[in-house]
Amino acid sequence: MTAMDATLADYAASLENSALNATLATLYGETGRFSGGRRLGKLLETMRTRFGDGPAIAVSVPGRTELGGNHTDHNHGRVLAAAVHLDCLAVASPSSIPEITLLSELFPEPIRVDLASTAPRPEEEGRAEALIRGVADGFRQKGLNVGGFNATLSSLVPVGSGLSSSAAFELTICAIFNHLFNQGAVSELEQARFARRAENLHFGKPCGFMDQLSCAIKGVLLIDLLNPDSPDFTSIEYDFEKTGYGLAMVETGGDHSNLTAEYAAIASEMRAAARVLGREVLRGASLSEAMTAIPEIRRAAGDRAVLRCIHFIEENERVDHLAAALAEGRLGDYFRLARASGDSSWRLLQNCASAADPASQPIMLALAMTERFLEGQGACRIQGGGFAGSIQAYVPVERLKEYQEVMEKVFGQGAVVLLRTRGPSSALIRA
């Protein structure tokens, strides 16, 4: 059965007769396939109730966690990242009109986007409509097919957690356009380009490319962005669950709404340092070169730019060592390097607290608590862009329950989530 041969009724029947069990287990793990099936069933029922039966597709796009390479992507660096089981799950059917209607618990009202024009609209900046329109514009600019559709969407990727909720959402829209109107012919890399362009141009956020690449390609990936439009990928087979450690995310809270300027300052200060070194970006600069130029960088961009420059150079090199340690199963070396990555983000990159609200430092508090809980075991580091959001921690499996209790007393019920890495898989769920 091809993608567009399936109907909502076919998907419902496949759920009922357990034909989707293996697919759901691949996406969510054996213990998570039941809840995954319930989510899909609810989306199917909403679609049939609101829009009637008919041709349909279901797609799943994961969030991602950065394992190494904090804020290296926007200066053409290396990143180690992994797709996770928390995902955007959507069901979509083609519409007879050139308009998109999207229903989701993420939004209090239906999202509607008229496709008559897909050019950026200033009034949509920072909103979901901008991401949808921007993805449609990317497809249209490349001469690909776009069309109206109705969809229901459920997301397990927490907003502002550092798991790339926006990239997962963008790529879900990409997957719908790809499989509803382009026979699945658009590559994952091209979809990642469309998603990043939508976030930069339409949404107004100057993000790098790592989030979209990780969510699109999936698996544990070493990504080299020396050529950012055609990056190199190396897949690494690894399952943290088999090491005796769990990879936990701690959502510390905090407001991301006013942090765009702080995120942008990291890239701009790194590039200012690069210009002093006669470069456009910091990729390729050596530590000795940067240390020699400290007086000039200070004069041109300030002390923080020097520190962020040093972070980039050392973190970019550290990513290769992290990937090698993981691929070779040297867990002790991997944890040592992960701790060094977190320490560099804290001291040099300085994205663990917002300068706008110095009294609120939940990221740093969570890191300090976790370091003392682990007592030299495992590792912990910031996750994602920083300033607010979450940390990641590698915790011995036998102490996970205790860790959860300790952290949730401070950060609230449900703040600790055990992440499961997701291997390479198609976004399309076949009925």
C-alpha atoms as one frame of an Amber mdcrd trajectory, in Angstrom:
protein
   0.000   0.000   0.000   1.515   3.330  -1.059   1.241   6.443   1.100  -1.744
   7.879  -0.750  -3.538   4.537  -1.097  -4.185   4.548   2.650  -7.246   6.066
   4.279  -8.017   7.046   7.842 -10.054   3.841   8.094  -7.025   1.781   6.950
  -4.868   3.301   9.695  -7.554   2.658  12.288  -7.837  -0.964  11.143  -4.052
  -1.425  11.285  -4.073  -0.177  14.860  -6.974  -2.456  15.750  -5.399  -5.623
  14.313  -1.901  -4.861  15.723  -0.328  -4.487  12.255   1.397  -1.292  13.439
   2.881  -2.829  16.600   6.368  -3.343  15.130   6.477   0.192  13.725   5.334
   1.718  17.006   7.917  -0.323  18.940  10.650   0.978  16.623   9.553   4.561
  17.233   8.834   4.450  20.961  10.348   1.263  22.332   8.424  -1.814  23.385
   7.144  -0.173  26.549   6.125   2.979  24.695   4.269   1.468  21.758   0.979
   1.268  23.659   0.908   4.986  24.444   2.101   5.698  20.889  -0.821   3.712
  19.540  -3.259   5.588  21.749  -1.910   8.930  20.518  -2.245   7.850  16.894
  -5.743   6.517  17.499  -6.833   9.805  19.053  -5.475  11.772  16.086  -7.273
   9.481  13.639 -10.556   9.873  15.494 -10.231  13.668  15.560  -9.549  13.697
  11.826 -12.578  11.528  11.037 -14.801  13.613  13.302 -13.676  16.996  11.985
 -12.894  16.279   8.334 -14.445  12.916   7.428 -12.784   9.768   6.108 -10.550
   9.768   3.062  -6.937   9.424   1.883  -4.476  10.083   4.680  -0.920   9.727
   5.867   0.604   9.516   9.348   4.088  10.858  10.054   6.428  10.953  13.044
   9.419  13.288  13.413  11.650  13.049  16.505  13.110  15.721  18.686  16.849
  15.631  19.193  19.364  16.022  21.953  22.798  17.528  21.451  25.491  15.283
  22.932  28.425  17.557  22.106  29.130  20.718  20.151  27.247  23.363  22.107
  26.819  26.407  19.821  29.323  25.224  17.238  26.958  24.807  14.282  26.526
  28.486  13.406  30.311  28.861  12.953  30.543  25.816  10.656  31.687  23.461
  13.410  31.072  19.842  14.344  28.153  18.536  16.398  27.337  15.186  17.981
  23.577  14.732  18.284  20.960  12.028  18.698  17.307  11.762  17.729  15.076
  10.829  20.673  11.774   9.007  21.121   9.856  12.191  21.961   8.263  13.226
  18.688   5.745  15.186  16.673   3.078  12.757  15.469   0.596  13.922  12.837
  -2.164  12.645  10.597  -2.961  14.603   7.429  -5.380  14.472   4.496  -5.320
  16.532   1.293  -7.771  19.409   1.098  -9.774  20.585  -1.904  -8.729  24.187
  -1.265  -5.225  25.783  -1.083  -5.358  26.222   2.671  -3.843  24.366   5.611
  -5.863  23.701   8.741  -3.938  22.242  11.660  -5.455  21.110  14.957  -3.198
  20.466  17.931  -3.117  20.625  21.704  -0.172  22.980  21.190  -2.515  25.742
  20.042  -5.803  26.924  21.612  -7.358  27.563  18.190  -6.961  25.866  14.794
  -3.973  27.123  12.804  -4.952  28.222   9.294  -2.531  29.168   6.531  -3.680
  30.338   3.093  -1.193  29.210   0.440  -2.108  31.858  -2.142   1.173  33.523
  -1.149   4.016  31.867   0.750   6.217  34.961   1.047   7.268  35.973   4.593
   4.687  37.974   6.534   6.047  40.253   9.288   2.875  39.876  11.365   3.445
  36.093  11.551   7.027  36.307  12.828   7.517  34.108  15.883   4.311  32.134
  15.258   3.519  28.645  13.992   1.924  30.100  10.875   5.329  31.463   9.861
   6.933  28.019  10.082   4.179  26.378   8.010   4.222  29.127   5.392   8.022
  29.073   5.332   8.169  25.327   4.700   5.592  25.672   1.905   7.689  28.485
   0.452  10.806  26.304   0.474   9.025  23.565  -1.470   7.554  26.104  -3.893
  10.877  27.884  -4.497  12.411  24.556  -5.558   9.582  23.864  -7.996   8.069
  21.140  -5.810   4.378  20.553  -5.247   2.450  22.141  -2.393  -1.239  21.930
  -1.622  -3.799  22.438   1.072  -4.289  19.837   3.758  -6.084  19.206   7.028
  -4.075  17.734   9.894  -4.104  16.839  13.551  -0.842  16.902  15.482   0.373
  15.721  18.872   3.807  16.673  20.179   5.754  15.074  23.015   8.740  17.385
  22.410   8.591  19.931  25.244   8.755  23.526  24.042  11.928  25.260  25.246
  13.526  22.055  26.528  16.491  22.024  24.151  15.035  19.067  22.236  14.296
  21.132  19.122  10.521  21.307  19.291  10.428  23.890  16.494  12.628  21.783
  14.186  10.476  18.701  14.829   7.359  20.739  14.009   8.890  22.188  10.825
   9.986  18.777   9.610   6.570  17.314  10.346   5.129  19.878   7.942   7.905
  18.978   5.470   7.014  15.289   5.739   3.344  16.030   5.065   4.137  18.047
   1.918   6.644  15.409   0.845   4.330  12.410   1.122   0.991  14.012   0.258
   2.131  15.910  -2.830   5.632  14.741  -3.881   5.524  10.921  -3.612   8.152
  11.012  -0.878  10.830  12.074  -3.374  12.319  14.975  -1.365  15.468  13.964
   0.524  15.833  14.351   4.270  18.698  16.801   3.729  16.584  18.977   1.430
  13.714  18.949   3.927  16.143  20.044   6.640  17.186  22.951   4.412  13.547
  23.993   3.948  12.964  23.794   7.710  15.989  25.887   8.602  15.110  28.483
   5.958  11.578  28.734   7.357  12.902  29.328  10.868  15.474  31.900   9.726
  13.506  33.801   7.088   9.855  33.459   8.057   9.935  32.829  11.816  12.786
  35.261  12.459  15.090  33.075  14.570  18.790  32.982  13.551  19.308  29.289
  14.321  22.068  27.085  12.941  21.501  23.874  10.965  22.126  21.209  13.589
  18.562  20.967  14.945  16.898  20.390  11.588  19.586  17.972  10.399  19.383
  15.840  13.528  15.591  15.628  13.457  15.557  14.840   9.725  18.398  12.309
   9.465  17.798  10.632  12.866  20.031   8.226  14.792  23.231   9.236  16.625
  25.095  11.505  14.224  28.461  13.191  13.991  27.670  16.208  11.814  30.407
  18.270  10.185  29.212  21.677   8.984  32.424  22.833   7.309  30.235  23.130
   4.203  26.971  24.067   5.929  24.756  23.579   2.867  26.112  20.080   2.208
  27.265  18.780   5.592  28.982  15.450   6.144  27.326  12.840   8.371  28.684
   9.836  10.213  26.180   7.529  11.905  27.228   5.938  15.189  25.405   2.872
  16.488  24.987   3.247  20.216  22.375   2.439  22.816  22.831   4.127  26.190
  20.304   1.757  27.754  22.811  -1.107  27.385  25.606   0.688  29.287  24.030
   0.673  32.731  23.348   4.405  32.498  20.165   6.251  31.662  20.174   9.518
  29.704  17.885  11.835  31.636  16.606  15.272  30.743  15.742  17.696  33.526
  13.367  20.467  32.483  14.315  23.334  34.783  11.718  25.861  33.608  12.413
  29.416  32.580  10.970  31.730  29.963  12.398  31.615  26.417  10.237  34.403
  25.033  12.838  37.153  25.443  16.021  35.193  24.778  16.419  35.548  21.007
  18.901  38.417  21.441  21.021  36.352  23.842  21.122  33.398  21.419  22.022
  35.731  18.545  24.807  37.379  20.563  26.703  34.097  20.805  26.993  33.713
  17.034  27.678  37.396  16.456  30.448  37.560  19.087  32.088  34.424  17.718
  32.004  35.918  14.226  33.410  39.200  15.547  36.343  37.253  16.986  36.706
  35.422  13.686  36.954  38.719  11.786  39.868  39.778  13.980  41.528  36.505
  12.947  40.880  37.293   9.295  38.084  34.770   8.950  34.358  34.845   8.317
  33.682  32.128  10.925  35.773  30.514  13.642  36.014  27.107  11.963  39.661
  26.528  11.136  41.058  28.899  13.763  43.613  27.415  16.160  43.821  27.990
  19.895  47.334  29.428  19.623  46.120  31.845  16.938  43.255  32.983  19.175
  45.430  33.327  22.275  47.912  35.500  20.397  45.080  37.765  19.200  43.399
  38.213  22.599  44.265  41.952  22.891  42.812  42.659  19.438  39.670  40.567
  20.052  39.089  42.343  23.378  39.288  45.735  21.707  37.029  44.731  18.819
  34.379  42.663  20.618  35.030  42.483  24.362  36.157  39.862  26.848  33.126
  37.604  26.436  33.878  37.255  22.732  37.363  36.000  23.637  35.925  33.397
  25.989  33.318  32.284  23.456  36.023  32.037  20.814  38.071  29.730  23.055
  34.940  27.657  23.774  34.257  27.167  20.077  37.780  26.067  19.205  38.060
  23.590  22.076  34.474  22.322  21.833  34.748  21.771  18.087  37.816  19.576
  18.626  36.158  17.829  21.582  33.245  16.663  19.406  35.522  14.356  17.387
  36.862  12.826  20.605  33.338  12.378  21.975  32.244  10.601  18.803  35.299
   8.338  18.790  34.859   7.428  22.460  31.200   6.576  21.834  31.908   4.545
  18.695  34.661   2.593  20.470  32.651   2.014  23.635  35.042   3.968  25.881
  32.326   5.160  28.230  34.674   6.577  30.867  36.392   8.784  28.278  33.033
   9.802  26.866  31.776  10.921  30.287  35.009  12.835  30.963  34.608  14.698
  27.690  30.895  15.333  28.281  31.725  16.899  31.655  34.358  19.082  29.977
  31.808  20.166  27.377  29.371  21.177  30.091  32.055  23.033  32.040  33.070
  24.967  28.929  29.466  25.997  28.263  29.155  27.153  31.859  32.427  29.118
  32.154  33.395  30.150  28.621  30.281  30.141  26.470  28.227  31.488  29.398
  24.816  30.243  28.246  23.738  28.648  31.511  22.057  31.786  32.896  20.358
  34.804  31.383  21.910  38.213  31.973  18.412  39.670  31.812  17.377  37.945
  35.044  20.458  37.133  37.139  18.419  36.070  40.173  16.920  33.184  38.188
  19.534  30.498  37.441  17.683  27.152  37.215  20.127  25.633  34.714  23.117
  26.277  36.955  21.210  25.054  39.997  20.282  21.806  38.234  23.886  21.264
  37.132  25.236  21.922  40.626  22.700  19.542  42.177  23.421  16.823  39.608
  27.200  17.037  40.004  26.839  16.501  43.735  24.326  13.705  43.289  26.528
  11.794  40.829  29.687  12.132  42.955  31.989  11.561  39.989  29.843   8.990
  38.193  28.309   9.653  34.780  28.170  13.239  33.592  25.900  16.235  33.181
  25.841  19.234  30.837  23.515  21.863  29.473  21.187  20.765  26.692  20.449
  22.932  23.679  20.709  26.674  23.242  20.759  27.470  26.926  19.874  30.428
  29.166  16.695  28.558  30.163  15.312  25.092  29.510  16.947  21.805  30.394
  20.077  19.844  31.232  21.043  16.279  30.401  22.482  13.803  32.870  23.943
  10.324  32.525  22.788   8.553  35.678  23.435   4.948  36.811  20.242   2.993
  36.124  19.961   1.834  39.717  19.934   5.468  40.910  17.515   6.896  38.351
  14.484   6.737  40.615  16.387   8.466  43.435  17.665  11.112  41.013  14.155
  11.750  39.765  12.866  12.233  43.316  15.708  14.609  44.242  15.341  16.791
  41.144  11.546  16.872  41.062  11.396  18.155  44.635  13.021  21.314  43.274
  11.833  21.511  39.653   8.392  19.953  39.933   6.570  16.730  39.131   7.485
  15.378  35.691  10.603  17.528  35.331  12.831  14.466  34.798  12.325  12.544
  31.554  14.336   9.467  30.566  15.343   9.836  26.915  15.533   6.918  24.506
  17.587   7.436  21.358  15.762   6.760  18.082  17.510   5.094  15.194  17.211
   6.025  11.521  13.653   5.537  10.290  11.235   6.981   7.764   9.013   9.839
   8.885   6.115   8.115   7.106   4.149   5.546   9.108   2.626   3.111   6.636
  -0.827   1.701   7.364
